[in-house]
Structures are given as structure tokens and as C-alpha cells.
């Protein structure tokens, strides 16, 4: 049984475990807690909503990947195919769906579902994450491209490394002091003391670059922000906005408790809305857009955040 010391104040137990094992599903964590497999300070805890304090210790046995690391096809996994041809798939992923199996999450992922419909993916790319050339967080909704052929895979990997893919995200944040637009160009790496987090405030060998624009503000300080990524680091949008005093609603890892558990939305208010690139085989321009999910729109309505189609680009 592994033991993890809590660094953040006020996090729910289920949210803490989700941040420690980002590839775990909510249902898997919930089952582990309810079945008594999780202990806090040495005592079993069956309440997912228990609030943790700095210095608490959490013990649990996170499931490990099988030795083969090869995911299996599974049916019944919900996702939307926006585009497909012999070389690529463009997927609109719902919030809550993990992209590929990892520690603590061996099944029920997007890749498990895709393998059932597109078995040829098994021979594309890396065996434990076939076809995957980039990811979005499980709690984030929106678009990603999956390689369906090895030729497309190799080209897309080079394109992402060269930052030749246009990625636009939208986020609902609390950021009354965030300027109307700007560019975050920062060092980027794991937080030096909180290993589950990333940070842009410490020296690191890598850099992360995000261009942002505030689309709408409310008098109470909530904002609708669009972000264009030049790099694609883990948690990049979440970290850049939080480190610049504009945490995203529903973010249990980087937002203070009142924002992380805001009643307007029950998940991370981040949506990968636009994806554009040159086709990796035909070189034709490709551009795809995903409409805001209903819970995202409902949160905007609740907070009074209007949306202009002039910003939808």
C-alpha cells in the first residue's frame, strides 16, 4: 500500500486521489473509497467528500498496469467521431473519459473504445497507447487527433514537436485582475515540493507558451478566456492561468477550494474547442471545432458570461 502526504488544504478525498493518479476514473476511485480500500491517517475512510488537511496521509493500493501494457478493445464507451479517413481520426472527447490506460486505470478509456471500432490502431505507435500523439486531461472535454496509420503517426509526432498544430481552448475562470490579453512564456516543470502538480514559477529546463484573450468579464470577477497553445505541456493551461491569478472553475488541483468546488459546474471548466493542422499524409488543411458542452454553457449562463461568435475562432 502506497502512502501519500497531503500538501493542499481543503481538497476532497476523491479529488485528491484523482490528482495523484490522473489516469484514474471517478468511478474507480469512488469504488475504492466506498469499499474501504482507502485510509486517511491510518483509518479506513468511506466518504469520498472528506476534506483533507496539510499533513494528512492517504494510503491506498492503486491498480497497476498489466505487464503487457497492451489495452484491450471494449464496447460501450461514449465518444464522438468528428472526422475519419484511412490515416487519422478526430475525436470529440467528453469530460470524464481518460484518453488511454495508465496506472490505476486499466480499462474504460477512449483507446479501449477506439480499438473495438478500429482494431488496426493496435499496430500504430506505442503498444500501450496505440495511435495517441497527444492527450487532453480526463476532466477536459473537446478535440484530439488520433493516428490510424503508422505514416500518419510518425508525421503527427513531428508536427506536435515542431508546434505545427493549432490548439484552441476555452476556460471559465475567476480572474478579476487578469489583463485582457497576453502571452505566458515561462519555465515549466513539476512542482519542487508538491509532486502531483506542475508549476511555471520555478527554474526548469522546459518552457511553456500560452497566448490568451479574455472574451467576457462579469462584475464579480468571473471571466471566459480563450487560450492558444504554442507548446503542449501537461496541465499547461491550468497552470498558466492559476499561476497568473485566474484559476479555472472546477480544478481541484490548482484552484482554491471555493473555485475548485464552485456550484456552477461539477468538473474542470476547460474545453478543447478548436484543432487545426495540415493533414499528415495529404497535406491538405484540416480544421475542426467542437461546440461547448451543455454543462459548460450552463455554467456560463449561471455566471452571466455572454459569448460572442466573433471570438469563436
C-alpha positions as CSV (number, residue, x, y, z in Angstrom):
1,X,0.0,0.0,0.0
2,X,1.4,3.4,-1.0
3,X,1.3,6.4,1.3
4,X,0.9,9.9,0.1
5,X,1.3,13.0,2.2
6,X,-1.3,15.8,1.6
7,X,0.1,19.2,0.6
8,X,-3.1,21.1,-0.3
9,X,-5.7,22.4,2.1
10,X,-9.4,21.6,1.8
11,X,-9.3,19.1,-1.1
12,X,-11.9,16.3,-1.1
13,X,-10.5,12.8,-0.7
14,X,-11.8,11.7,-4.2
15,X,-10.4,14.9,-5.8
16,X,-7.0,14.3,-4.1
17,X,-6.8,10.7,-5.4
18,X,-7.8,11.9,-8.9
19,X,-4.9,14.4,-8.8
20,X,-2.5,11.8,-7.6
21,X,-3.5,9.3,-10.4
22,X,-4.7,11.5,-13.2
23,X,-5.4,8.4,-15.4
24,X,-7.9,7.0,-12.8
25,X,-11.6,7.3,-13.5
26,X,-14.0,8.9,-11.0
27,X,-16.0,5.7,-10.7
28,X,-12.9,3.6,-10.0
29,X,-11.8,6.0,-7.2
30,X,-15.4,6.1,-5.8
31,X,-15.5,2.3,-5.7
32,X,-12.1,2.1,-3.9
33,X,-13.2,4.6,-1.2
34,X,-16.7,3.0,-0.7
35,X,-15.2,-0.4,-0.4
36,X,-12.8,0.7,2.4
37,X,-9.6,0.3,0.3
38,X,-8.5,3.9,1.1
39,X,-7.2,5.0,4.6
40,X,-6.7,8.5,5.9
41,X,-4.1,8.8,8.7
42,X,-4.2,5.1,9.1
43,X,-8.0,4.7,9.4
44,X,-10.3,3.4,6.6
45,X,-12.4,6.2,5.1
46,X,-15.5,5.5,3.1
47,X,-16.6,9.1,2.5
48,X,-15.5,10.5,-0.9
49,X,-16.2,14.1,0.2
50,X,-14.0,14.0,3.3
51,X,-11.9,17.3,3.4
52,X,-8.2,16.8,3.8
53,X,-5.7,19.0,5.7
54,X,-2.0,19.6,5.1
55,X,0.0,16.8,6.7
56,X,-2.7,14.2,6.4
57,X,-1.6,10.9,4.9
58,X,-3.6,8.9,2.5
59,X,-3.0,5.2,1.9
60,X,-4.4,3.1,-0.9
61,X,-3.5,0.4,-3.4
62,X,-3.7,1.9,-6.8
63,X,-4.1,-0.8,-9.5
64,X,-1.0,-1.3,-11.7
65,X,-0.8,-1.7,-15.4
66,X,-0.6,-5.3,-16.6
67,X,2.9,-6.5,-17.7
68,X,2.0,-6.4,-21.4
69,X,0.7,-2.8,-21.2
70,X,-1.5,-3.5,-24.2
71,X,-5.0,-2.2,-23.9
72,X,-7.9,-4.4,-24.9
73,X,-10.9,-3.5,-27.1
74,X,-14.1,-2.5,-25.2
75,X,-17.6,-1.6,-26.4
76,X,-20.0,0.8,-24.8
77,X,-17.6,3.7,-24.4
78,X,-19.1,7.0,-25.4
79,X,-17.2,9.4,-27.7
80,X,-18.0,11.3,-30.9
81,X,-16.0,10.9,-34.2
82,X,-15.8,14.2,-35.9
83,X,-13.7,13.1,-38.8
84,X,-12.1,9.9,-40.1
85,X,-10.1,8.7,-43.1
86,X,-7.6,5.8,-43.6
87,X,-4.9,7.8,-41.7
88,X,-6.5,9.8,-38.9
89,X,-9.4,10.1,-36.5
90,X,-10.6,13.3,-34.9
91,X,-12.4,12.7,-31.7
92,X,-14.6,14.9,-29.6
93,X,-14.0,13.6,-26.1
94,X,-16.5,14.1,-23.3
95,X,-15.3,15.2,-19.9
96,X,-14.5,12.3,-17.5
97,X,-13.2,10.0,-20.2
98,X,-9.5,9.1,-19.8
99,X,-7.6,9.0,-23.1
100,X,-5.5,5.8,-22.6
101,X,-4.9,3.2,-19.9
102,X,-2.4,4.0,-17.2
103,X,-1.6,3.2,-13.6
104,X,-4.9,2.9,-11.7
105,X,-7.0,3.0,-14.9
106,X,-6.7,-0.2,-16.9
107,X,-10.0,-0.1,-18.8
108,X,-12.8,2.2,-19.9
109,X,-10.6,4.6,-21.7
110,X,-11.0,6.2,-25.1
111,X,-8.4,3.9,-26.6
112,X,-10.2,0.8,-25.3
113,X,-13.3,2.1,-27.2
114,X,-11.4,3.0,-30.3
115,X,-9.8,-0.4,-30.5
116,X,-13.2,-2.0,-30.7
117,X,-14.2,0.1,-33.6
118,X,-10.8,0.4,-35.3
119,X,-8.7,-2.7,-34.5
120,X,-5.9,-1.6,-36.8
121,X,-4.9,1.0,-34.2
122,X,-3.2,-1.8,-32.2
123,X,-0.3,-1.7,-34.6
124,X,0.1,2.1,-34.7
125,X,2.6,3.9,-32.4
126,X,3.4,2.7,-28.9
127,X,1.8,-0.6,-27.8
128,X,0.4,0.8,-24.5
129,X,-1.1,3.9,-26.1
130,X,-1.7,3.0,-29.8
131,X,-2.4,5.9,-32.1
132,X,-2.0,8.5,-29.5
133,X,0.1,11.5,-30.5
134,X,-1.2,14.0,-27.8
135,X,-3.6,13.9,-24.9
136,X,-6.1,16.1,-23.0
137,X,-6.8,15.7,-19.3
138,X,-9.6,13.3,-18.4
139,X,-11.7,16.1,-17.0
140,X,-11.2,18.3,-20.1
141,X,-13.7,18.0,-22.9
142,X,-13.0,18.5,-26.6
143,X,-10.9,17.6,-29.6
144,X,-7.9,15.4,-30.2
145,X,-6.5,13.7,-33.2
146,X,-5.5,10.0,-33.3
147,X,-3.3,8.4,-35.8
148,X,-4.8,5.5,-37.7
149,X,-1.7,4.6,-39.8
150,X,2.0,4.4,-38.9
151,X,2.8,7.0,-41.5
152,X,0.3,9.5,-40.0
153,X,1.6,8.7,-36.5
154,X,5.2,9.5,-37.3
155,X,4.3,12.7,-39.1
156,X,1.9,13.9,-36.4
157,X,4.5,13.3,-33.7
158,X,7.0,15.5,-35.6
159,X,4.3,18.2,-36.1
160,X,3.4,18.3,-32.4
161,X,7.1,18.5,-31.5
162,X,7.5,21.4,-34.0
163,X,4.4,23.1,-32.7
164,X,2.7,23.0,-36.1
165,X,-0.7,22.1,-34.7
166,X,-3.2,24.8,-33.8
167,X,-5.0,24.1,-30.5
168,X,-7.5,26.5,-29.0
169,X,-9.0,26.0,-25.5
170,X,-11.8,27.9,-23.7
171,X,-11.9,28.2,-19.9
172,X,-14.2,29.7,-17.3
173,X,-12.0,31.3,-14.6
174,X,-12.1,33.5,-11.6
175,X,-9.6,36.2,-12.7
176,X,-10.7,39.8,-11.9
177,X,-7.1,41.1,-12.3
178,X,-6.1,39.2,-15.4
179,X,-5.3,41.6,-18.2
180,X,-7.5,41.4,-21.3
181,X,-4.9,39.6,-23.3
182,X,-1.3,38.4,-23.0
183,X,1.3,35.8,-23.6
184,X,2.7,33.4,-20.9
185,X,6.2,32.3,-21.8
186,X,7.6,30.6,-18.7
187,X,9.8,27.8,-17.4
188,X,7.8,24.7,-16.8
189,X,8.1,21.5,-14.8
190,X,7.0,19.5,-11.8
191,X,6.4,21.5,-8.6
192,X,9.5,21.0,-6.4
193,X,7.6,20.1,-3.2
194,X,4.1,19.0,-4.5
195,X,4.9,16.2,-6.9
196,X,1.4,15.8,-8.3
197,X,1.4,19.4,-9.5
198,X,3.3,21.4,-12.2
199,X,4.5,24.9,-11.9
200,X,5.7,27.9,-14.1
201,X,7.2,29.7,-11.1
202,X,10.4,27.7,-10.7
203,X,13.5,27.2,-12.8
204,X,13.1,24.3,-15.2
205,X,14.7,23.1,-18.4
206,X,11.5,23.2,-20.4
207,X,9.4,26.2,-21.4
208,X,5.6,26.5,-21.9
209,X,3.9,29.2,-24.0
210,X,0.3,30.1,-24.0
211,X,-1.4,33.1,-25.7
212,X,-4.7,34.1,-24.1
213,X,-7.5,36.6,-24.6
214,X,-10.4,37.4,-22.2
215,X,-13.6,37.2,-24.1
216,X,-16.1,38.3,-21.4
217,X,-16.0,39.5,-17.8
218,X,-18.5,39.8,-15.0
219,X,-18.5,42.4,-12.3
220,X,-18.0,39.6,-9.8
221,X,-14.7,38.7,-11.4
222,X,-15.5,35.6,-13.5
223,X,-14.1,35.5,-17.0
224,X,-14.4,33.5,-20.2
225,X,-10.9,33.0,-21.6
226,X,-9.6,31.6,-24.9
227,X,-6.1,30.2,-25.0
228,X,-3.9,29.3,-28.0
229,X,-1.1,26.8,-27.2
230,X,2.3,27.1,-28.7
231,X,3.5,24.2,-26.5
232,X,1.6,21.3,-25.1
233,X,2.9,20.6,-21.6
234,X,0.9,18.5,-19.0
235,X,-1.7,20.8,-17.3
236,X,-0.3,23.8,-19.2
237,X,-3.5,25.9,-19.5
238,X,-4.5,25.1,-15.9
239,X,-1.1,26.0,-14.5
240,X,-0.6,29.2,-16.5
241,X,-3.9,30.6,-15.6
242,X,-3.7,29.6,-11.9
243,X,-0.1,30.9,-11.6
244,X,-1.4,34.3,-13.0
245,X,-4.3,34.5,-10.5
246,X,-7.0,33.2,-12.8
247,X,-7.7,29.6,-11.6
248,X,-10.2,27.6,-13.7
249,X,-13.5,26.6,-12.1
250,X,-13.7,23.0,-11.0
251,X,-10.0,22.5,-10.8
252,X,-9.3,20.6,-7.6
253,X,-5.5,20.7,-8.1
254,X,-4.7,24.3,-8.9
255,X,-7.7,26.4,-7.8
256,X,-8.6,27.4,-4.2
257,X,-11.5,25.4,-2.6
258,X,-14.2,28.0,-3.4
259,X,-13.3,27.9,-7.0
260,X,-12.5,24.2,-7.2
261,X,-15.9,23.3,-5.9
262,X,-18.0,26.2,-7.3
263,X,-21.6,25.2,-7.8
264,X,-21.7,26.5,-11.4
265,X,-20.1,23.4,-12.8
266,X,-19.2,19.9,-11.4
267,X,-16.0,19.4,-13.4
268,X,-13.0,21.2,-14.8
269,X,-14.3,24.1,-16.9
270,X,-11.9,23.6,-19.7
271,X,-12.8,22.8,-23.3
272,X,-10.5,22.0,-26.3
273,X,-12.7,23.7,-28.8
274,X,-10.6,24.0,-32.0
275,X,-8.0,21.8,-33.7
276,X,-6.3,22.7,-37.0
277,X,-3.3,21.2,-38.8
278,X,-2.1,20.1,-42.2
279,X,-3.1,16.5,-42.9
280,X,-0.1,14.3,-42.2
281,X,-0.4,12.4,-45.5
282,X,-2.3,14.5,-48.0
283,X,-1.0,17.9,-46.6
284,X,-4.5,19.4,-47.1
285,X,-5.5,21.9,-44.4
286,X,-7.8,20.4,-41.7
287,X,-9.8,22.4,-39.2
288,X,-12.3,21.1,-36.7
289,X,-14.5,22.7,-34.0
290,X,-16.4,21.3,-31.0
291,X,-19.4,23.1,-29.6
292,X,-19.4,24.0,-26.0
293,X,-20.9,21.1,-23.9
294,X,-24.2,21.7,-22.2
295,X,-22.6,21.9,-18.7
296,X,-20.1,24.4,-19.9
297,X,-22.9,26.5,-21.5
298,X,-25.0,26.2,-18.3
299,X,-22.1,27.5,-16.2
300,X,-21.6,30.5,-18.5
301,X,-25.3,31.2,-18.1
302,X,-25.3,30.9,-14.3
303,X,-22.3,33.2,-14.0
304,X,-23.6,35.8,-16.6
305,X,-20.8,35.2,-19.1
306,X,-22.1,36.2,-22.6
307,X,-20.4,34.7,-25.6
308,X,-19.7,36.5,-28.9
309,X,-19.4,34.4,-32.1
310,X,-16.7,36.9,-33.2
311,X,-14.4,35.3,-30.6
312,X,-15.2,31.8,-31.8
313,X,-12.0,31.5,-33.9
